[in-house]
Amino acid sequence: MNQLLYVILGLGAGLCGGLFGIGGGSIMIPILVYIFGFSQHQAQGTTLAVMVPPIGLLAAWRYWKSGNAKLSVAALICAGFFVGGLIGAHLAQSVSEPLLKKFFGVFLLIVSLQMMLGK
């Protein structure tokens, strides 16, 4: 079951990445920490591993070497992110710039409040 949830996480992160032009870290890290129970180090290392080719190869390798990157999870999220990015990019084209800016601002506000006020 977790494998499907990891793919869904990747799909959602890719969708938001394509829609808002943001990196997956602002989506995947909070979800891995608060929903899947990863440590902050594990979430960051796993997220970097998702972005490896070629963005974070050396950083992800360093996290993996320290035992803080779950490569099997990163591969599943990556699969969902690949498809979600395409869907999000497609959706973004049909939204006006002012509305897209508002959606993005609300999204960042929600994430920041969760990070500041969450457990």
Summary of the structure (lengths in Angstrom):
residues: 119
radius of gyration: 14.2
end to end distance: 24.8
largest distance: 44.1
contacts: 382
relative contact order: 0.20
helix: 82%
strand: 0%
